[in-house]
Amino acid sequence: MISELSLNTKDWTMIFKELVKLEPRLGGLRDEAIKFMTNSPGPWHKRTKYWYHTLKLRFKHLVGFLAENQELGSCEAYDIGYQELCVILKV
């Protein structure tokens, strides 16, 4: 289980890559977020809506308490994934 945090953004990204090794669908969500930002980022409320109504619906089943993979069932894993995607989306 992932369980250590006192990290800067670079550390989050490095650990996120480890999470993607355990759950490749997280990498797919990251790629979707990057594509969204490349094609049509729009104002903050559009990005926030995209996060809550599109990506987060799938994200919450990949890390944290609802994770299918128990290795990713921690608050820390959820926080790392959340941080990575929110930085990309600038929300």
N, CA, C and O atoms as CSV, one atom per row, in Angstrom:
chain,resi,resn,atom,element,x,y,z
A,1,MET,N,N,0.837,-1.181,0.000
A,1,MET,CA,C,0.000,0.000,0.000
A,1,MET,C,C,0.883,1.246,0.000
A,1,MET,O,O,1.931,1.270,0.644
A,2,ILE,N,N,0.458,2.268,-0.717
A,2,ILE,CA,C,1.183,3.525,-0.757
A,2,ILE,C,C,0.874,4.279,0.533
A,2,ILE,O,O,-0.294,4.447,0.882
A,3,SER,N,N,1.915,4.741,1.255
A,3,SER,CA,C,1.593,5.361,2.543
A,3,SER,C,C,2.582,6.410,3.044
A,3,SER,O,O,2.679,6.601,4.256
A,4,GLU,N,N,3.315,7.096,2.179
A,4,GLU,CA,C,4.188,8.142,2.704
A,4,GLU,C,C,3.999,9.433,1.913
A,4,GLU,O,O,4.037,9.431,0.682
A,5,LEU,N,N,3.796,10.533,2.633
A,5,LEU,CA,C,3.573,11.814,1.978
A,5,LEU,C,C,4.192,12.967,2.746
A,5,LEU,O,O,3.894,13.157,3.925
A,6,SER,N,N,5.016,13.708,2.116
A,6,SER,CA,C,5.472,15.048,2.452
A,6,SER,C,C,6.195,15.452,1.183
A,6,SER,O,O,7.413,15.623,1.152
A,7,LEU,N,N,5.404,15.595,0.147
A,7,LEU,CA,C,5.940,15.592,-1.208
A,7,LEU,C,C,5.734,16.897,-1.951
A,7,LEU,O,O,4.769,17.621,-1.707
A,8,ASN,N,N,6.658,17.192,-2.867
A,8,ASN,CA,C,6.441,18.286,-3.788
A,8,ASN,C,C,5.825,17.713,-5.062
A,8,ASN,O,O,5.652,16.499,-5.169
A,9,THR,N,N,5.492,18.568,-6.026
A,9,THR,CA,C,4.803,18.122,-7.236
A,9,THR,C,C,5.607,17.081,-7.999
A,9,THR,O,O,5.028,16.143,-8.549
A,10,LYS,N,N,6.919,17.222,-8.043
A,10,LYS,CA,C,7.761,16.241,-8.740
A,10,LYS,C,C,7.624,14.871,-8.096
A,10,LYS,O,O,7.527,13.865,-8.800
A,11,ASP,N,N,7.615,14.816,-6.773
A,11,ASP,CA,C,7.454,13.546,-6.063
A,11,ASP,C,C,6.095,12.917,-6.361
A,11,ASP,O,O,6.004,11.707,-6.571
A,12,TRP,N,N,5.033,13.734,-6.380
A,12,TRP,CA,C,3.693,13.222,-6.679
A,12,TRP,C,C,3.711,12.536,-8.040
A,12,TRP,O,O,3.179,11.438,-8.198
A,13,THR,N,N,4.327,13.194,-9.021
A,13,THR,CA,C,4.359,12.664,-10.374
A,13,THR,C,C,5.124,11.348,-10.430
A,13,THR,O,O,4.705,10.415,-11.115
A,14,MET,N,N,6.231,11.268,-9.723
A,14,MET,CA,C,7.011,10.032,-9.702
A,14,MET,C,C,6.204,8.897,-9.072
A,14,MET,O,O,6.208,7.778,-9.586
A,15,ILE,N,N,5.525,9.171,-7.983
A,15,ILE,CA,C,4.729,8.136,-7.324
A,15,ILE,C,C,3.507,7.796,-8.169
A,15,ILE,O,O,3.084,6.641,-8.198
A,16,PHE,N,N,2.932,8.786,-8.860
A,16,PHE,CA,C,1.801,8.517,-9.746
A,16,PHE,C,C,2.197,7.480,-10.796
A,16,PHE,O,O,1.402,6.604,-11.136
A,17,LYS,N,N,3.406,7.577,-11.300
A,17,LYS,CA,C,3.879,6.597,-12.284
A,17,LYS,C,C,3.894,5.189,-11.690
A,17,LYS,O,O,3.619,4.215,-12.391
A,18,GLU,N,N,4.210,5.080,-10.413
A,18,GLU,CA,C,4.173,3.779,-9.739
A,18,GLU,C,C,2.729,3.281,-9.619
A,18,GLU,O,O,2.467,2.089,-9.779
A,19,LEU,N,N,1.800,4.191,-9.339
A,19,LEU,CA,C,0.389,3.812,-9.272
A,19,LEU,C,C,-0.093,3.298,-10.616
A,19,LEU,O,O,-0.850,2.330,-10.682
A,20,VAL,N,N,0.349,3.950,-11.697
A,20,VAL,CA,C,-0.049,3.545,-13.044
A,20,VAL,C,C,0.458,2.126,-13.349
A,20,VAL,O,O,-0.200,1.371,-14.066
A,21,LYS,N,N,1.609,1.776,-12.813
A,21,LYS,CA,C,2.106,0.400,-12.996
A,21,LYS,C,C,1.153,-0.610,-12.360
A,21,LYS,O,O,0.950,-1.703,-12.888
A,22,LEU,N,N,0.574,-0.234,-11.225
A,22,LEU,CA,C,-0.372,-1.114,-10.534
A,22,LEU,C,C,-1.765,-1.051,-11.148
A,22,LEU,O,O,-2.501,-2.038,-11.121
A,23,GLU,N,N,-2.131,0.106,-11.701
A,23,GLU,CA,C,-3.460,0.302,-12.280
A,23,GLU,C,C,-3.329,1.138,-13.552
A,23,GLU,O,O,-3.422,2.364,-13.499
A,24,PRO,N,N,-3.114,0.481,-14.698
A,24,PRO,CA,C,-2.897,1.196,-15.963
A,24,PRO,C,C,-4.032,2.145,-16.371
A,24,PRO,O,O,-3.800,3.097,-17.115
A,25,ARG,N,N,-5.243,1.893,-15.894
A,25,ARG,CA,C,-6.354,2.789,-16.251
A,25,ARG,C,C,-6.149,4.202,-15.711
A,25,ARG,O,O,-6.714,5.155,-16.248
A,26,LEU,N,N,-5.349,4.349,-14.659
A,26,LEU,CA,C,-5.011,5.691,-14.172
A,26,LEU,C,C,-4.240,6.466,-15.239
A,26,LEU,O,O,-4.443,7.667,-15.416
A,27,GLY,N,N,-3.365,5.772,-15.939
A,27,GLY,CA,C,-2.630,6.405,-17.029
A,27,GLY,C,C,-3.567,6.850,-18.138
A,27,GLY,O,O,-3.357,7.888,-18.766
A,28,GLY,N,N,-4.602,6.057,-18.373
A,28,GLY,CA,C,-5.606,6.442,-19.366
A,28,GLY,C,C,-6.349,7.699,-18.961
A,28,GLY,O,O,-6.626,8.556,-19.800
A,29,LEU,N,N,-6.678,7.818,-17.676
A,29,LEU,CA,C,-7.338,9.036,-17.190
A,29,LEU,C,C,-6.417,10.242,-17.323
A,29,LEU,O,O,-6.850,11.330,-17.706
A,30,ARG,N,N,-5.134,10.035,-17.001
A,30,ARG,CA,C,-4.162,11.125,-17.161
A,30,ARG,C,C,-4.104,11.564,-18.623
A,30,ARG,O,O,-4.095,12.759,-18.917
A,31,ASP,N,N,-4.064,10.598,-19.531
A,31,ASP,CA,C,-4.008,10.925,-20.956
A,31,ASP,C,C,-5.261,11.665,-21.411
A,31,ASP,O,O,-5.177,12.584,-22.225
A,32,GLU,N,N,-6.419,11.270,-20.890
A,32,GLU,CA,C,-7.669,11.972,-21.212
A,32,GLU,C,C,-7.629,13.411,-20.717
A,32,GLU,O,O,-8.063,14.325,-21.419
A,33,ALA,N,N,-7.109,13.613,-19.513
A,33,ALA,CA,C,-7.013,14.965,-18.955
A,33,ALA,C,C,-6.087,15.834,-19.812
A,33,ALA,O,O,-6.398,16.992,-20.088
A,34,ILE,N,N,-4.965,15.277,-20.226
A,34,ILE,CA,C,-4.026,16.013,-21.073
A,34,ILE,C,C,-4.681,16.346,-22.411
A,34,ILE,O,O,-4.546,17.464,-22.908
A,35,LYS,N,N,-5.382,15.392,-22.987
A,35,LYS,CA,C,-6.065,15.626,-24.271
A,35,LYS,C,C,-7.125,16.725,-24.129
A,35,LYS,O,O,-7.246,17.600,-24.987
A,36,PHE,N,N,-7.882,16.665,-23.039
A,36,PHE,CA,C,-8.896,17.688,-22.793
A,36,PHE,C,C,-8.252,19.076,-22.718
A,36,PHE,O,O,-8.743,20.031,-23.320
A,37,MET,N,N,-7.163,19.173,-21.981
A,37,MET,CA,C,-6.489,20.465,-21.825
A,37,MET,C,C,-5.865,20.944,-23.135
A,37,MET,O,O,-5.766,22.148,-23.371
A,38,THR,N,N,-5.453,20.025,-23.972
A,38,THR,CA,C,-4.864,20.377,-25.260
A,38,THR,C,C,-5.935,20.871,-26.229
A,38,THR,O,O,-5.705,21.814,-26.987
A,39,ASN,N,N,-7.099,20.236,-26.203
A,39,ASN,CA,C,-8.141,20.537,-27.187
A,39,ASN,C,C,-9.103,21.642,-26.781
A,39,ASN,O,O,-9.485,22.457,-27.621
A,40,SER,N,N,-9.503,21.691,-25.518
A,40,SER,CA,C,-10.549,22.648,-25.144
A,40,SER,C,C,-10.577,22.925,-23.649
A,40,SER,O,O,-11.567,22.604,-22.991
A,41,PRO,N,N,-9.524,23.510,-23.092
A,41,PRO,CA,C,-9.513,23.688,-21.640
A,41,PRO,C,C,-10.621,24.586,-21.111
A,41,PRO,O,O,-11.229,24.277,-20.087
A,42,GLY,N,N,-10.893,25.693,-21.793
A,42,GLY,CA,C,-11.953,26.589,-21.354
A,42,GLY,C,C,-11.721,27.163,-19.970
A,42,GLY,O,O,-10.650,26.984,-19.390
A,43,PRO,N,N,-12.731,27.857,-19.435
A,43,PRO,CA,C,-12.619,28.457,-18.107
A,43,PRO,C,C,-12.625,27.383,-17.012
A,43,PRO,O,O,-12.943,26.221,-17.263
A,44,TRP,N,N,-12.267,27.802,-15.793
A,44,TRP,CA,C,-12.119,26.856,-14.684
A,44,TRP,C,C,-13.374,26.033,-14.444
A,44,TRP,O,O,-13.275,24.854,-14.102
A,45,HIS,N,N,-14.565,26.629,-14.615
A,45,HIS,CA,C,-15.789,25.880,-14.327
A,45,HIS,C,C,-16.017,24.756,-15.339
A,45,HIS,O,O,-16.614,23.734,-15.001
A,46,LYS,N,N,-15.552,24.932,-16.563
A,46,LYS,CA,C,-15.656,23.868,-17.564
A,46,LYS,C,C,-14.701,22.719,-17.208
A,46,LYS,O,O,-15.054,21.546,-17.330
A,47,ARG,N,N,-13.505,23.071,-16.772
A,47,ARG,CA,C,-12.528,22.054,-16.375
A,47,ARG,C,C,-12.995,21.309,-15.136
A,47,ARG,O,O,-12.835,20.092,-15.043
A,48,THR,N,N,-13.575,22.037,-14.176
A,48,THR,CA,C,-14.081,21.421,-12.950
A,48,THR,C,C,-15.238,20.474,-13.270
A,48,THR,O,O,-15.308,19.372,-12.724
A,49,LYS,N,N,-16.129,20.893,-14.138
A,49,LYS,CA,C,-17.245,20.031,-14.534
A,49,LYS,C,C,-16.728,18.759,-15.198
A,49,LYS,O,O,-17.231,17.667,-14.930
A,50,TYR,N,N,-15.723,18.897,-16.067
A,50,TYR,CA,C,-15.134,17.733,-16.721
A,50,TYR,C,C,-14.549,16.768,-15.681
A,50,TYR,O,O,-14.717,15.554,-15.789
A,51,TRP,N,N,-13.864,17.320,-14.678
A,51,TRP,CA,C,-13.283,16.484,-13.624
A,51,TRP,C,C,-14.373,15.735,-12.865
A,51,TRP,O,O,-14.322,14.509,-12.761
A,52,TYR,N,N,-15.362,16.461,-12.332
A,52,TYR,CA,C,-16.364,15.841,-11.467
A,52,TYR,C,C,-17.370,14.965,-12.206
A,52,TYR,O,O,-17.840,13.969,-11.656
A,53,HIS,N,N,-17.705,15.318,-13.438
A,53,HIS,CA,C,-18.760,14.601,-14.147
A,53,HIS,C,C,-18.240,13.582,-15.152
A,53,HIS,O,O,-19.026,12.832,-15.731
A,54,THR,N,N,-16.945,13.542,-15.365
A,54,THR,CA,C,-16.395,12.592,-16.332
A,54,THR,C,C,-15.294,11.745,-15.704
A,54,THR,O,O,-15.472,10.544,-15.500
A,55,LEU,N,N,-14.166,12.362,-15.399
A,55,LEU,CA,C,-13.020,11.589,-14.931
A,55,LEU,C,C,-13.196,11.017,-13.530
A,55,LEU,O,O,-12.889,9.847,-13.299
A,56,LYS,N,N,-13.681,11.813,-12.604
A,56,LYS,CA,C,-13.755,11.357,-11.210
A,56,LYS,C,C,-14.698,10.170,-11.037
A,56,LYS,O,O,-14.506,9.355,-10.135
A,57,LEU,N,N,-15.697,10.067,-11.878
A,57,LEU,CA,C,-16.623,8.943,-11.788
A,57,LEU,C,C,-15.901,7.612,-11.971
A,57,LEU,O,O,-16.277,6.614,-11.357
A,58,ARG,N,N,-14.873,7.593,-12.808
A,58,ARG,CA,C,-14.068,6.380,-13.011
A,58,ARG,C,C,-12.893,6.327,-12.043
A,58,ARG,O,O,-12.531,5.258,-11.552
A,59,PHE,N,N,-12.302,7.484,-11.773
A,59,PHE,CA,C,-11.133,7.580,-10.900
A,59,PHE,C,C,-11.397,6.963,-9.526
A,59,PHE,O,O,-10.560,6.228,-9.001
A,60,LYS,N,N,-12.545,7.259,-8.954
A,60,LYS,CA,C,-12.816,6.831,-7.576
A,60,LYS,C,C,-12.872,5.316,-7.410
A,60,LYS,O,O,-12.822,4.827,-6.282
A,61,HIS,N,N,-12.974,4.560,-8.504
A,61,HIS,CA,C,-12.963,3.106,-8.429
A,61,HIS,C,C,-11.570,2.519,-8.654
A,61,HIS,O,O,-11.378,1.306,-8.572
A,62,LEU,N,N,-10.610,3.386,-8.934
A,62,LEU,CA,C,-9.252,2.926,-9.215
A,62,LEU,C,C,-8.312,3.106,-8.033
A,62,LEU,O,O,-7.367,2.333,-7.877
A,63,VAL,N,N,-8.552,4.111,-7.200
A,63,VAL,CA,C,-7.714,4.380,-6.028
A,63,VAL,C,C,-8.591,4.789,-4.850
A,63,VAL,O,O,-9.712,5.262,-5.037
A,64,GLY,N,N,-8.080,4.606,-3.646
A,64,GLY,CA,C,-8.841,4.975,-2.453
A,64,GLY,C,C,-9.724,3.830,-1.983
A,64,GLY,O,O,-9.535,2.682,-2.385
A,65,PHE,N,N,-10.680,4.148,-1.138
A,65,PHE,CA,C,-11.499,3.134,-0.475
A,65,PHE,C,C,-12.304,2.267,-1.441
A,65,PHE,O,O,-12.616,1.123,-1.112
A,66,LEU,N,N,-12.645,2.780,-2.617
A,66,LEU,CA,C,-13.435,2.010,-3.581
A,66,LEU,C,C,-12.574,1.280,-4.604
A,66,LEU,O,O,-13.101,0.676,-5.538
A,67,ALA,N,N,-11.264,1.330,-4.438
A,67,ALA,CA,C,-10.348,0.740,-5.418
A,67,ALA,C,C,-10.575,-0.757,-5.557
A,67,ALA,O,O,-10.760,-1.475,-4.574
A,68,GLU,N,N,-10.555,-1.205,-6.804
A,68,GLU,CA,C,-10.670,-2.632,-7.081
A,68,GLU,C,C,-9.398,-3.361,-6.643
A,68,GLU,O,O,-9.465,-4.494,-6.166
A,69,ASN,N,N,-8.247,-2.718,-6.802
A,69,ASN,CA,C,-6.953,-3.279,-6.405
A,69,ASN,C,C,-6.662,-2.822,-4.973
A,69,ASN,O,O,-6.489,-1.626,-4.733
A,70,GLN,N,N,-6.605,-3.740,-4.037
A,70,GLN,CA,C,-6.423,-3.393,-2.624
A,70,GLN,C,C,-5.106,-2.676,-2.339
A,70,GLN,O,O,-5.007,-1.945,-1.353
A,71,GLU,N,N,-4.098,-2.871,-3.182
A,71,GLU,CA,C,-2.833,-2.155,-3.006
A,71,GLU,C,C,-3.018,-0.649,-3.165
A,71,GLU,O,O,-2.204,0.136,-2.679
A,72,LEU,N,N,-4.083,-0.250,-3.842
A,72,LEU,CA,C,-4.351,1.168,-4.088
A,72,LEU,C,C,-5.498,1.686,-3.222
A,72,LEU,O,O,-6.070,2.737,-3.512
A,73,GLY,N,N,-5.833,0.957,-2.168
A,73,GLY,CA,C,-6.980,1.298,-1.346
A,73,GLY,C,C,-6.727,2.285,-0.227
A,73,GLY,O,O,-7.506,2.344,0.725
A,74,SER,N,N,-5.668,3.055,-0.312
A,74,SER,CA,C,-5.348,3.999,0.765
A,74,SER,C,C,-5.738,5.434,0.413
A,74,SER,O,O,-5.929,5.785,-0.751
A,75,CYS,N,N,-5.847,6.241,1.454
A,75,CYS,CA,C,-6.071,7.682,1.260
A,75,CYS,C,C,-4.909,8.295,0.491
A,75,CYS,O,O,-5.104,9.174,-0.349
A,76,GLU,N,N,-3.711,7.831,0.778
A,76,GLU,CA,C,-2.519,8.380,0.134
A,76,GLU,C,C,-2.543,8.136,-1.377
A,76,GLU,O,O,-2.233,9.035,-2.158
A,77,ALA,N,N,-2.909,6.923,-1.782
A,77,ALA,CA,C,-2.996,6.620,-3.213
A,77,ALA,C,C,-4.038,7.518,-3.874
A,77,ALA,O,O,-3.818,8.036,-4.969
A,78,TYR,N,N,-5.170,7.699,-3.203
A,78,TYR,CA,C,-6.221,8.582,-3.722
A,78,TYR,C,C,-5.689,10.008,-3.860
A,78,TYR,O,O,-5.886,10.651,-4.892
A,79,ASP,N,N,-5.018,10.498,-2.822
A,79,ASP,CA,C,-4.509,11.870,-2.833
A,79,ASP,C,C,-3.491,12.092,-3.947
A,79,ASP,O,O,-3.495,13.139,-4.595
A,80,ILE,N,N,-2.626,11.118,-4.168
A,80,ILE,CA,C,-1.608,11.246,-5.209
A,80,ILE,C,C,-2.268,11.308,-6.582
A,80,ILE,O,O,-1.928,12.159,-7.404
A,81,GLY,N,N,-3.208,10.405,-6.824
A,81,GLY,CA,C,-3.913,10.419,-8.109
A,81,GLY,C,C,-4.718,11.686,-8.311
A,81,GLY,O,O,-4.714,12.278,-9.390
A,82,TYR,N,N,-5.406,12.093,-7.263
A,82,TYR,CA,C,-6.221,13.313,-7.311
A,82,TYR,C,C,-5.352,14.523,-7.635
A,82,TYR,O,O,-5.684,15.327,-8.506
A,83,GLN,N,N,-4.241,14.640,-6.924
A,83,GLN,CA,C,-3.323,15.760,-7.129
A,83,GLN,C,C,-2.805,15.790,-8.568
A,83,GLN,O,O,-2.798,16.842,-9.208
A,84,GLU,N,N,-2.379,14.653,-9.062
A,84,GLU,CA,C,-1.825,14.586,-10.421
A,84,GLU,C,C,-2.839,15.054,-11.457
A,84,GLU,O,O,-2.510,15.857,-12.330
A,85,LEU,N,N,-4.055,14.563,-11.366
A,85,LEU,CA,C,-5.072,14.921,-12.359
A,85,LEU,C,C,-5.529,16.371,-12.210
A,85,LEU,O,O,-5.763,17.050,-13.209
A,86,CYS,N,N,-5.657,16.848,-10.980
A,86,CYS,CA,C,-6.078,18.234,-10.773
A,86,CYS,C,C,-5.010,19.233,-11.228
A,86,CYS,O,O,-5.336,20.322,-11.702
A,87,VAL,N,N,-3.747,18.864,-11.084
A,87,VAL,CA,C,-2.671,19.738,-11.590
A,87,VAL,C,C,-2.764,19.830,-13.113
A,87,VAL,O,O,-2.631,20.915,-13.679
A,88,ILE,N,N,-2.990,18.705,-13.769
A,88,ILE,CA,C,-3.122,18.705,-15.224
A,88,ILE,C,C,-4.302,19.568,-15.652
A,88,ILE,O,O,-4.189,20.368,-16.581
A,89,LEU,N,N,-5.441,19.402,-14.967
A,89,LEU,CA,C,-6.649,20.139,-15.337
A,89,LEU,C,C,-6.680,21.567,-14.794
A,89,LEU,O,O,-7.547,22.357,-15.166
A,90,LYS,N,N,-5.744,21.892,-13.925
A,90,LYS,CA,C,-5.684,23.224,-13.315
A,90,LYS,C,C,-6.989,23.580,-12.605
A,90,LYS,O,O,-7.548,24.662,-12.785
A,91,VAL,N,N,-7.457,22.621,-11.786
A,91,VAL,CA,C,-8.668,22.865,-10.985
A,91,VAL,C,C,-8.302,22.845,-9.518
A,91,VAL,O,O,-9.169,23.028,-8.663
